[in-house]
């Protein structure tokens, strides 16, 4: 009988810790790893000049906490932060 309350306590602690990690990412306090942005940017940049598109997408992805439109023809409204970012001006 003593094992059940202890197991429930342990399970609750694990669930709370997992939720806090997810909440931290959603709140924007945790940086998005480059691998995540690289994978997300491959699809939207698949039909464009890879170098420039990937560079801009990676910057936007990092700034927008990993939110990137799902494909080359996807609506930019999927990620309002991504849509509102401006490309750097060419000199």
N, C-alpha and C positions, 0 to 999 in steps of 0.2 A: 504494500500500500504506500510506503514512503517513496518508492521509486516513481510512482505516477506523478505526484506533485512536482518532484524534482525535474522530471522529463518535461512537464508542461512549462515550468519556469525556464528551462533551457531553450525550448522551442520558441517561447515568447521572446526571449532575449535575441535569438537569431533573427526572428521576424522583424523586430524593431530595428536591429542593426541594418538589415537589408533595406528596409523602408527608408531609413535615414540616408543611405547611400544613393538611392533612387531620387529622393527629394533634393539632395545636394546637387545632383546632375541637372535636375529639372529647374532648380533655382538659379543655375548658372554659376555656382561657386566652384565647381570642379572643372578643370580644363578638359577639353575633348582631345583624346590621343590622335596623333597624326594618321595612324592606321585607319581609324574610323572615318576621318574626313577623306582620306585617299580612296577608300572603298566607295564612299558615297558620291564622290566627284567623278568617278570613272564613267558612270552612265550618262550624266548630263553633258559631259565633255566628249562623248564617243564620236560625235559627228562634227566636231569643231577642231580648230587648231589646238592640239593637245597642250603645248607648252603654256601659252597664254591663258587658255581656259582653265587648266588645272591650277595654275598659280592663283588666279582670281578666285576660283571656287574654294581652294584651300583656305585663303584668307577669310572669305565670307563664312565658310563652314566653322572655322575657329571662333570668329566673332559671334556667330549665331548659335553657338552651343550645339553644333552638329546638325542643324536643320538645313537640308539641301533638297531642292526639287527632285523628284524621283527619276526623271529622264530628260532627254534633249527637247522633247516637245511638251513636257509637263508644265502645268500652270505655276507661275511664280507665286501665286497666292497660297500655295502649300506652305510656304515659309515667308511670312511677311518681313521678317528681319532681313532675310537674304534678298528679297525683292527691293527693299529700301536702300541697300548698300549701293554706293556709287563706285564705278570703276575709276582708278587713278587716271588723271589726264596725261596724255602723251605730250612730251616736250618736242 
